[in-house]
Structure formats: C-alpha cells, structure tokens
C-alpha cells in the first residue's frame, strides 16, 4: 500500500502534501487505531489538534 501512496505523490506539486498518521484511542474498547490521511502541509497542525 505504501508503494501506491509514494508513486501517487511523485507528481508536480506533490511537495506541498504530507502523509499524516495519528493514533486514536477508542472510548468503547480502549484499543488504539491509526488514522492516515494525505493533507496539504498547512492543514497538518489542524488535523493533529483534533
């Protein structure tokens, strides 16, 4: 799956995007899950602050 992401980001203007992975704890079970998104660099802090 990582190969597809990296290959997709090698286009023009791709340096403006970042892959962000956030660990989130479930309130119900207490288990951790990971949220992955590809965002513009200026939106990264907003995503992590949620």
PDBQT receptor file of N, H, CA, C and O in Angstrom, charges set to zero:
ATOM      1  N   UNK A   1       0.814  -1.179   0.000  1.00  0.00    +0.000 N 
ATOM      2  CA  UNK A   1       0.000   0.000   0.000  1.00  0.00    +0.000 C 
ATOM      3  C   UNK A   1       0.869   1.259   0.000  1.00  0.00    +0.000 C 
ATOM      4  O   UNK A   1       0.486   2.267  -0.594  1.00  0.00    +0.000 OA
ATOM      5  N   UNK A   2       1.995   1.219   0.635  1.00  0.00    +0.000 N 
ATOM      6  H   UNK A   2       2.307   0.400   1.117  1.00  0.00    +0.000 HD
ATOM      7  CA  UNK A   2       2.872   2.382   0.679  1.00  0.00    +0.000 C 
ATOM      8  C   UNK A   2       3.399   2.735  -0.703  1.00  0.00    +0.000 C 
ATOM      9  O   UNK A   2       3.604   3.907  -1.016  1.00  0.00    +0.000 OA
ATOM     10  N   UNK A   3       3.616   1.725  -1.523  1.00  0.00    +0.000 N 
ATOM     11  H   UNK A   3       3.449   0.772  -1.270  1.00  0.00    +0.000 HD
ATOM     12  CA  UNK A   3       4.129   1.991  -2.858  1.00  0.00    +0.000 C 
ATOM     13  C   UNK A   3       3.153   2.835  -3.655  1.00  0.00    +0.000 C 
ATOM     14  O   UNK A   3       3.569   3.730  -4.391  1.00  0.00    +0.000 OA
ATOM     15  N   UNK A   4       1.862   2.566  -3.523  1.00  0.00    +0.000 N 
ATOM     16  H   UNK A   4       1.524   1.838  -2.925  1.00  0.00    +0.000 HD
ATOM     17  CA  UNK A   4       0.860   3.339  -4.247  1.00  0.00    +0.000 C 
ATOM     18  C   UNK A   4       0.860   4.789  -3.779  1.00  0.00    +0.000 C 
ATOM     19  O   UNK A   4       0.745   5.701  -4.598  1.00  0.00    +0.000 OA
ATOM     20  N   UNK A   5       0.985   5.008  -2.499  1.00  0.00    +0.000 N 
ATOM     21  H   UNK A   5       1.078   4.267  -1.834  1.00  0.00    +0.000 HD
ATOM     22  CA  UNK A   5       0.992   6.362  -1.955  1.00  0.00    +0.000 C 
ATOM     23  C   UNK A   5       2.209   7.133  -2.438  1.00  0.00    +0.000 C 
ATOM     24  O   UNK A   5       2.093   8.280  -2.870  1.00  0.00    +0.000 OA
ATOM     25  N   UNK A   6       3.354   6.516  -2.367  1.00  0.00    +0.000 N 
ATOM     26  H   UNK A   6       3.449   5.585  -2.016  1.00  0.00    +0.000 HD
ATOM     27  CA  UNK A   6       4.589   7.181  -2.789  1.00  0.00    +0.000 C 
ATOM     28  C   UNK A   6       4.552   7.461  -4.287  1.00  0.00    +0.000 C 
ATOM     29  O   UNK A   6       4.948   8.543  -4.720  1.00  0.00    +0.000 OA
ATOM     30  N   UNK A   7       4.089   6.512  -5.076  1.00  0.00    +0.000 N 
ATOM     31  H   UNK A   7       3.768   5.633  -4.724  1.00  0.00    +0.000 HD
ATOM     32  CA  UNK A   7       4.025   6.703  -6.523  1.00  0.00    +0.000 C 
ATOM     33  C   UNK A   7       3.040   7.806  -6.880  1.00  0.00    +0.000 C 
ATOM     34  O   UNK A   7       3.269   8.555  -7.830  1.00  0.00    +0.000 OA
ATOM     35  N   UNK A   8       1.957   7.917  -6.137  1.00  0.00    +0.000 N 
ATOM     36  H   UNK A   8       1.771   7.309  -5.365  1.00  0.00    +0.000 HD
ATOM     37  CA  UNK A   8       0.968   8.948  -6.400  1.00  0.00    +0.000 C 
ATOM     38  C   UNK A   8       1.443  10.335  -6.022  1.00  0.00    +0.000 C 
ATOM     39  O   UNK A   8       0.943  11.324  -6.557  1.00  0.00    +0.000 OA
ATOM     40  N   UNK A   9       2.390  10.428  -5.116  1.00  0.00    +0.000 N 
ATOM     41  H   UNK A   9       2.797   9.624  -4.681  1.00  0.00    +0.000 HD
ATOM     42  CA  UNK A   9       2.876  11.730  -4.668  1.00  0.00    +0.000 C 
ATOM     43  C   UNK A   9       4.062  12.242  -5.475  1.00  0.00    +0.000 C 
ATOM     44  O   UNK A   9       4.588  13.312  -5.169  1.00  0.00    +0.000 OA
ATOM     45  N   UNK A  10       4.483  11.532  -6.467  1.00  0.00    +0.000 N 
ATOM     46  H   UNK A  10       4.056  10.663  -6.716  1.00  0.00    +0.000 HD
ATOM     47  CA  UNK A  10       5.648  11.969  -7.254  1.00  0.00    +0.000 C 
ATOM     48  C   UNK A  10       5.251  12.846  -8.438  1.00  0.00    +0.000 C 
ATOM     49  O   UNK A  10       6.035  13.014  -9.372  1.00  0.00    +0.000 OA
ATOM     50  N   UNK A  11       4.070  13.392  -8.407  1.00  0.00    +0.000 N 
ATOM     51  H   UNK A  11       3.434  13.255  -7.647  1.00  0.00    +0.000 HD
ATOM     52  CA  UNK A  11       3.618  14.270  -9.477  1.00  0.00    +0.000 C 
ATOM     53  C   UNK A  11       4.014  15.711  -9.155  1.00  0.00    +0.000 C 
ATOM     54  O   UNK A  11       4.534  15.994  -8.076  1.00  0.00    +0.000 OA
ATOM     55  N   UNK A  12       3.766  16.603 -10.090  1.00  0.00    +0.000 N 
ATOM     56  H   UNK A  12       3.344  16.373 -10.966  1.00  0.00    +0.000 HD
ATOM     57  CA  UNK A  12       4.077  18.010  -9.864  1.00  0.00    +0.000 C 
ATOM     58  C   UNK A  12       3.231  18.554  -8.719  1.00  0.00    +0.000 C 
ATOM     59  O   UNK A  12       2.041  18.250  -8.634  1.00  0.00    +0.000 OA
ATOM     60  N   UNK A  13       3.809  19.328  -7.865  1.00  0.00    +0.000 N 
ATOM     61  H   UNK A  13       4.776  19.574  -7.933  1.00  0.00    +0.000 HD
ATOM     62  CA  UNK A  13       3.094  19.919  -6.743  1.00  0.00    +0.000 C 
ATOM     63  C   UNK A  13       2.941  18.986  -5.558  1.00  0.00    +0.000 C 
ATOM     64  O   UNK A  13       2.275  19.338  -4.584  1.00  0.00    +0.000 OA
ATOM     65  N   UNK A  14       3.533  17.820  -5.616  1.00  0.00    +0.000 N 
ATOM     66  H   UNK A  14       4.074  17.534  -6.407  1.00  0.00    +0.000 HD
ATOM     67  CA  UNK A  14       3.382  16.839  -4.549  1.00  0.00    +0.000 C 
ATOM     68  C   UNK A  14       4.161  17.222  -3.294  1.00  0.00    +0.000 C 
ATOM     69  O   UNK A  14       3.880  16.707  -2.212  1.00  0.00    +0.000 OA
ATOM     70  N   UNK A  15       5.120  18.104  -3.427  1.00  0.00    +0.000 N 
ATOM     71  H   UNK A  15       5.349  18.522  -4.306  1.00  0.00    +0.000 HD
ATOM     72  CA  UNK A  15       5.896  18.516  -2.251  1.00  0.00    +0.000 C 
ATOM     73  C   UNK A  15       5.056  19.354  -1.294  1.00  0.00    +0.000 C 
ATOM     74  O   UNK A  15       5.481  19.620  -0.170  1.00  0.00    +0.000 OA
ATOM     75  N   UNK A  16       3.888  19.767  -1.720  1.00  0.00    +0.000 N 
ATOM     76  H   UNK A  16       3.543  19.552  -2.633  1.00  0.00    +0.000 HD
ATOM     77  CA  UNK A  16       3.003  20.558  -0.871  1.00  0.00    +0.000 C 
ATOM     78  C   UNK A  16       2.144  19.676   0.024  1.00  0.00    +0.000 C 
ATOM     79  O   UNK A  16       1.391  20.196   0.846  1.00  0.00    +0.000 OA
ATOM     80  N   UNK A  17       2.234  18.349  -0.114  1.00  0.00    +0.000 N 
ATOM     81  H   UNK A  17       2.846  17.926  -0.782  1.00  0.00    +0.000 HD
ATOM     82  CA  UNK A  17       1.402  17.425   0.647  1.00  0.00    +0.000 C 
ATOM     83  C   UNK A  17       2.245  16.580   1.592  1.00  0.00    +0.000 C 
ATOM     84  O   UNK A  17       3.428  16.342   1.349  1.00  0.00    +0.000 OA
ATOM     85  N   UNK A  18       1.611  16.130   2.678  1.00  0.00    +0.000 N 
ATOM     86  H   UNK A  18       0.650  16.323   2.875  1.00  0.00    +0.000 HD
ATOM     87  CA  UNK A  18       2.271  15.306   3.678  1.00  0.00    +0.000 C 
ATOM     88  C   UNK A  18       1.340  14.187   4.089  1.00  0.00    +0.000 C 
ATOM     89  O   UNK A  18       0.135  14.397   4.224  1.00  0.00    +0.000 OA
ATOM     90  N   UNK A  19       1.889  12.994   4.292  1.00  0.00    +0.000 N 
ATOM     91  H   UNK A  19       2.868  12.823   4.182  1.00  0.00    +0.000 HD
ATOM     92  CA  UNK A  19       1.105  11.882   4.820  1.00  0.00    +0.000 C 
ATOM     93  C   UNK A  19       1.186  11.937   6.336  1.00  0.00    +0.000 C 
ATOM     94  O   UNK A  19       2.275  11.921   6.911  1.00  0.00    +0.000 OA
ATOM     95  N   UNK A  20       0.012  12.003   6.988  1.00  0.00    +0.000 N 
ATOM     96  H   UNK A  20      -0.872  12.016   6.521  1.00  0.00    +0.000 HD
ATOM     97  CA  UNK A  20      -0.058  12.155   8.437  1.00  0.00    +0.000 C 
ATOM     98  C   UNK A  20      -0.707  10.912   9.025  1.00  0.00    +0.000 C 
ATOM     99  O   UNK A  20      -1.744  10.453   8.546  1.00  0.00    +0.000 OA
ATOM    100  N   UNK A  21      -0.087  10.373  10.068  1.00  0.00    +0.000 N 
ATOM    101  H   UNK A  21       0.755  10.746  10.458  1.00  0.00    +0.000 HD
ATOM    102  CA  UNK A  21      -0.631   9.206  10.774  1.00  0.00    +0.000 C 
ATOM    103  C   UNK A  21      -0.856   9.611  12.221  1.00  0.00    +0.000 C 
ATOM    104  O   UNK A  21       0.055  10.093  12.894  1.00  0.00    +0.000 OA
ATOM    105  N   UNK A  22      -2.084   9.410  12.692  1.00  0.00    +0.000 N 
ATOM    106  H   UNK A  22      -2.824   9.019  12.146  1.00  0.00    +0.000 HD
ATOM    107  CA  UNK A  22      -2.447   9.799  14.062  1.00  0.00    +0.000 C 
ATOM    108  C   UNK A  22      -2.985   8.581  14.797  1.00  0.00    +0.000 C 
ATOM    109  O   UNK A  22      -3.796   7.831  14.253  1.00  0.00    +0.000 OA
ATOM    110  N   UNK A  23      -2.534   8.384  16.037  1.00  0.00    +0.000 N 
ATOM    111  H   UNK A  23      -1.876   8.993  16.478  1.00  0.00    +0.000 HD
ATOM    112  CA  UNK A  23      -3.002   7.279  16.860  1.00  0.00    +0.000 C 
ATOM    113  C   UNK A  23      -4.179   7.771  17.705  1.00  0.00    +0.000 C 
ATOM    114  O   UNK A  23      -4.075   8.783  18.398  1.00  0.00    +0.000 OA
ATOM    115  N   UNK A  24      -5.306   7.039  17.638  1.00  0.00    +0.000 N 
ATOM    116  H   UNK A  24      -5.390   6.217  17.075  1.00  0.00    +0.000 HD
ATOM    117  CA  UNK A  24      -6.520   7.438  18.343  1.00  0.00    +0.000 C 
ATOM    118  C   UNK A  24      -6.969   6.293  19.233  1.00  0.00    +0.000 C 
ATOM    119  O   UNK A  24      -7.025   5.143  18.796  1.00  0.00    +0.000 OA
ATOM    120  N   UNK A  25      -7.289   6.607  20.484  1.00  0.00    +0.000 N 
ATOM    121  H   UNK A  25      -7.244   7.541  20.839  1.00  0.00    +0.000 HD
ATOM    122  CA  UNK A  25      -7.746   5.596  21.434  1.00  0.00    +0.000 C 
ATOM    123  C   UNK A  25      -9.273   5.534  21.403  1.00  0.00    +0.000 C 
ATOM    124  O   UNK A  25      -9.947   6.560  21.487  1.00  0.00    +0.000 OA
ATOM    125  N   UNK A  26      -9.802   4.332  21.283  1.00  0.00    +0.000 N 
ATOM    126  H   UNK A  26      -9.255   3.498  21.214  1.00  0.00    +0.000 HD
ATOM    127  CA  UNK A  26     -11.244   4.117  21.267  1.00  0.00    +0.000 C 
ATOM    128  C   UNK A  26     -11.799   4.250  22.676  1.00  0.00    +0.000 C 
ATOM    129  O   UNK A  26     -11.245   3.682  23.617  1.00  0.00    +0.000 OA
ATOM    130  N   UNK A  27     -12.885   4.993  22.830  1.00  0.00    +0.000 N 
ATOM    131  H   UNK A  27     -13.335   5.455  22.066  1.00  0.00    +0.000 HD
ATOM    132  CA  UNK A  27     -13.512   5.156  24.141  1.00  0.00    +0.000 C 
ATOM    133  C   UNK A  27     -14.228   3.875  24.560  1.00  0.00    +0.000 C 
ATOM    134  O   UNK A  27     -14.332   3.568  25.748  1.00  0.00    +0.000 OA
ATOM    135  N   UNK A  28     -14.712   3.142  23.580  1.00  0.00    +0.000 N 
ATOM    136  H   UNK A  28     -14.627   3.391  22.615  1.00  0.00    +0.000 HD
ATOM    137  CA  UNK A  28     -15.500   1.946  23.852  1.00  0.00    +0.000 C 
ATOM    138  C   UNK A  28     -14.642   0.778  24.341  1.00  0.00    +0.000 C 
ATOM    139  O   UNK A  28     -14.917   0.202  25.394  1.00  0.00    +0.000 OA
ATOM    140  N   UNK A  29     -13.611   0.433  23.583  1.00  0.00    +0.000 N 
ATOM    141  H   UNK A  29     -13.388   0.901  22.728  1.00  0.00    +0.000 HD
ATOM    142  CA  UNK A  29     -12.812  -0.746  23.914  1.00  0.00    +0.000 C 
ATOM    143  C   UNK A  29     -11.450  -0.419  24.522  1.00  0.00    +0.000 C 
ATOM    144  O   UNK A  29     -10.818  -1.292  25.117  1.00  0.00    +0.000 OA
ATOM    145  N   UNK A  30     -10.998   0.798  24.384  1.00  0.00    +0.000 N 
ATOM    146  H   UNK A  30     -11.511   1.507  23.901  1.00  0.00    +0.000 HD
ATOM    147  CA  UNK A  30      -9.692   1.174  24.903  1.00  0.00    +0.000 C 
ATOM    148  C   UNK A  30      -8.553   0.822  23.964  1.00  0.00    +0.000 C 
ATOM    149  O   UNK A  30      -7.392   1.079  24.283  1.00  0.00    +0.000 OA
ATOM    150  N   UNK A  31      -8.860   0.242  22.816  1.00  0.00    +0.000 N 
ATOM    151  H   UNK A  31      -9.803   0.034  22.557  1.00  0.00    +0.000 HD
ATOM    152  CA  UNK A  31      -7.826  -0.128  21.847  1.00  0.00    +0.000 C 
ATOM    153  C   UNK A  31      -7.430   1.094  21.019  1.00  0.00    +0.000 C 
ATOM    154  O   UNK A  31      -8.206   2.038  20.869  1.00  0.00    +0.000 OA
ATOM    155  N   UNK A  32      -6.227   1.059  20.494  1.00  0.00    +0.000 N 
ATOM    156  H   UNK A  32      -5.596   0.293  20.616  1.00  0.00    +0.000 HD
ATOM    157  CA  UNK A  32      -5.733   2.149  19.662  1.00  0.00    +0.000 C 
ATOM    158  C   UNK A  32      -5.924   1.811  18.192  1.00  0.00    +0.000 C 
ATOM    159  O   UNK A  32      -5.745   0.666  17.775  1.00  0.00    +0.000 OA
ATOM    160  N   UNK A  33      -6.289   2.820  17.416  1.00  0.00    +0.000 N 
ATOM    161  H   UNK A  33      -6.434   3.750  17.755  1.00  0.00    +0.000 HD
ATOM    162  CA  UNK A  33      -6.387   2.693  15.968  1.00  0.00    +0.000 C 
ATOM    163  C   UNK A  33      -5.570   3.824  15.348  1.00  0.00    +0.000 C 
ATOM    164  O   UNK A  33      -5.228   4.799  16.017  1.00  0.00    +0.000 OA
ATOM    165  N   UNK A  34      -5.273   3.682  14.095  1.00  0.00    +0.000 N 
ATOM    166  H   UNK A  34      -5.551   2.890  13.552  1.00  0.00    +0.000 HD
ATOM    167  CA  UNK A  34      -4.477   4.678  13.394  1.00  0.00    +0.000 C 
ATOM    168  C   UNK A  34      -5.294   5.294  12.270  1.00  0.00    +0.000 C 
ATOM    169  O   UNK A  34      -5.943   4.586  11.500  1.00  0.00    +0.000 OA
ATOM    170  N   UNK A  35      -5.256   6.619  12.181  1.00  0.00    +0.000 N 
ATOM    171  H   UNK A  35      -4.729   7.194  12.806  1.00  0.00    +0.000 HD
ATOM    172  CA  UNK A  35      -5.900   7.349  11.098  1.00  0.00    +0.000 C 
ATOM    173  C   UNK A  35      -4.799   7.868  10.185  1.00  0.00    +0.000 C 
ATOM    174  O   UNK A  35      -3.861   8.520  10.645  1.00  0.00    +0.000 OA
ATOM    175  N   UNK A  36      -4.911   7.583   8.905  1.00  0.00    +0.000 N 
ATOM    176  H   UNK A  36      -5.673   7.054   8.531  1.00  0.00    +0.000 HD
ATOM    177  CA  UNK A  36      -3.930   8.052   7.929  1.00  0.00    +0.000 C 
ATOM    178  C   UNK A  36      -4.619   8.955   6.924  1.00  0.00    +0.000 C 
ATOM    179  O   UNK A  36      -5.701   8.634   6.432  1.00  0.00    +0.000 OA
ATOM    180  N   UNK A  37      -4.002  10.071   6.623  1.00  0.00    +0.000 N 
ATOM    181  H   UNK A  37      -3.124  10.332   7.024  1.00  0.00    +0.000 HD
ATOM    182  CA  UNK A  37      -4.523  10.987   5.617  1.00  0.00    +0.000 C 
ATOM    183  C   UNK A  37      -3.369  11.673   4.911  1.00  0.00    +0.000 C 
ATOM    184  O   UNK A  37      -2.284  11.833   5.469  1.00  0.00    +0.000 OA
ATOM    185  N   UNK A  38      -3.621  12.071   3.683  1.00  0.00    +0.000 N 
ATOM    186  H   UNK A  38      -4.503  11.941   3.230  1.00  0.00    +0.000 HD
ATOM    187  CA  UNK A  38      -2.661  12.867   2.933  1.00  0.00    +0.000 C 
ATOM    188  C   UNK A  38      -3.241  14.274   2.854  1.00  0.00    +0.000 C 
ATOM    189  O   UNK A  38      -4.301  14.491   2.267  1.00  0.00    +0.000 OA
ATOM    190  N   UNK A  39      -2.534  15.223   3.453  1.00  0.00    +0.000 N 
ATOM    191  H   UNK A  39      -1.673  15.048   3.930  1.00  0.00    +0.000 HD
ATOM    192  CA  UNK A  39      -3.039  16.583   3.601  1.00  0.00    +0.000 C 
ATOM    193  C   UNK A  39      -2.042  17.598   3.075  1.00  0.00    +0.000 C 
ATOM    194  O   UNK A  39      -0.848  17.312   2.985  1.00  0.00    +0.000 OA
ATOM    195  N   UNK A  40      -2.531  18.794   2.725  1.00  0.00    +0.000 N 
ATOM    196  H   UNK A  40      -3.501  19.027   2.798  1.00  0.00    +0.000 HD
ATOM    197  CA  UNK A  40      -1.598  19.885   2.427  1.00  0.00    +0.000 C 
ATOM    198  C   UNK A  40      -0.820  20.239   3.687  1.00  0.00    +0.000 C 
ATOM    199  O   UNK A  40      -1.325  20.080   4.799  1.00  0.00    +0.000 OA
ATOM    200  N   UNK A  41       0.391  20.714   3.517  1.00  0.00    +0.000 N 
ATOM    201  H   UNK A  41       0.801  20.843   2.615  1.00  0.00    +0.000 HD
ATOM    202  CA  UNK A  41       1.263  20.989   4.662  1.00  0.00    +0.000 C 
ATOM    203  C   UNK A  41       0.655  21.972   5.654  1.00  0.00    +0.000 C 
ATOM    204  O   UNK A  41       0.916  21.871   6.853  1.00  0.00    +0.000 OA
ATOM    205  N   UNK A  42      -0.141  22.909   5.184  1.00  0.00    +0.000 N 
ATOM    206  H   UNK A  42      -0.353  22.990   4.210  1.00  0.00    +0.000 HD
ATOM    207  CA  UNK A  42      -0.707  23.901   6.097  1.00  0.00    +0.000 C 
ATOM    208  C   UNK A  42      -1.880  23.364   6.930  1.00  0.00    +0.000 C 
ATOM    209  O   UNK A  42      -2.309  24.033   7.871  1.00  0.00    +0.000 OA
ATOM    210  N   UNK A  43      -2.402  22.194   6.613  1.00  0.00    +0.000 N 
ATOM    211  H   UNK A  43      -2.054  21.651   5.848  1.00  0.00    +0.000 HD
ATOM    212  CA  UNK A  43      -3.527  21.610   7.343  1.00  0.00    +0.000 C 
ATOM    213  C   UNK A  43      -3.097  20.562   8.370  1.00  0.00    +0.000 C 
ATOM    214  O   UNK A  43      -3.946  20.034   9.089  1.00  0.00    +0.000 OA
ATOM    215  N   UNK A  44      -1.815  20.251   8.457  1.00  0.00    +0.000 N 
ATOM    216  H   UNK A  44      -1.125  20.680   7.874  1.00  0.00    +0.000 HD
ATOM    217  CA  UNK A  44      -1.320  19.191   9.328  1.00  0.00    +0.000 C 
ATOM    218  C   UNK A  44      -1.581  19.488  10.802  1.00  0.00    +0.000 C 
ATOM    219  O   UNK A  44      -2.041  18.611  11.534  1.00  0.00    +0.000 OA
ATOM    220  N   UNK A  45      -1.298  20.697  11.241  1.00  0.00    +0.000 N 
ATOM    221  H   UNK A  45      -0.924  21.409  10.647  1.00  0.00    +0.000 HD
ATOM    222  CA  UNK A  45      -1.495  21.058  12.650  1.00  0.00    +0.000 C 
ATOM    223  C   UNK A  45      -2.971  20.980  13.041  1.00  0.00    +0.000 C 
ATOM    224  O   UNK A  45      -3.294  20.576  14.157  1.00  0.00    +0.000 OA
ATOM    225  N   UNK A  46      -3.860  21.361  12.135  1.00  0.00    +0.000 N 
ATOM    226  H   UNK A  46      -3.597  21.690  11.228  1.00  0.00    +0.000 HD
ATOM    227  CA  UNK A  46      -5.297  21.276  12.408  1.00  0.00    +0.000 C 
ATOM    228  C   UNK A  46      -5.728  19.837  12.577  1.00  0.00    +0.000 C 
ATOM    229  O   UNK A  46      -6.523  19.531  13.466  1.00  0.00    +0.000 OA
ATOM    230  N   UNK A  47      -5.217  18.940  11.735  1.00  0.00    +0.000 N 
ATOM    231  H   UNK A  47      -4.572  19.189  11.012  1.00  0.00    +0.000 HD
ATOM    232  CA  UNK A  47      -5.556  17.518  11.811  1.00  0.00    +0.000 C 
ATOM    233  C   UNK A  47      -5.083  16.910  13.127  1.00  0.00    +0.000 C 
ATOM    234  O   UNK A  47      -5.819  16.154  13.761  1.00  0.00    +0.000 OA
ATOM    235  N   UNK A  48      -3.875  17.230  13.535  1.00  0.00    +0.000 N 
ATOM    236  H   UNK A  48      -3.277  17.844  13.020  1.00  0.00    +0.000 HD
ATOM    237  CA  UNK A  48      -3.325  16.665  14.764  1.00  0.00    +0.000 C 
ATOM    238  C   UNK A  48      -3.959  17.276  16.012  1.00  0.00    +0.000 C 
ATOM    239  O   UNK A  48      -3.938  16.646  17.069  1.00  0.00    +0.000 OA
ATOM    240  N   UNK A  49      -4.516  18.465  15.924  1.00  0.00    +0.000 N 
ATOM    241  H   UNK A  49      -4.534  18.977  15.065  1.00  0.00    +0.000 HD
ATOM    242  CA  UNK A  49      -5.131  19.117  17.072  1.00  0.00    +0.000 C 
ATOM    243  C   UNK A  49      -6.520  18.548  17.383  1.00  0.00    +0.000 C 
ATOM    244  O   UNK A  49      -7.013  18.709  18.500  1.00  0.00    +0.000 OA
ATOM    245  N   UNK A  50      -7.142  17.900  16.430  1.00  0.00    +0.000 N 
ATOM    246  H   UNK A  50      -6.742  17.770  15.523  1.00  0.00    +0.000 HD
ATOM    247  CA  UNK A  50      -8.493  17.342  16.645  1.00  0.00    +0.000 C 
ATOM    248  C   UNK A  50      -8.501  16.268  17.670  1.00  0.00    +0.000 C 
ATOM    249  O   UNK A  50      -9.553  15.701  17.963  1.00  0.00    +0.000 OA
TER     250      UNK A  50
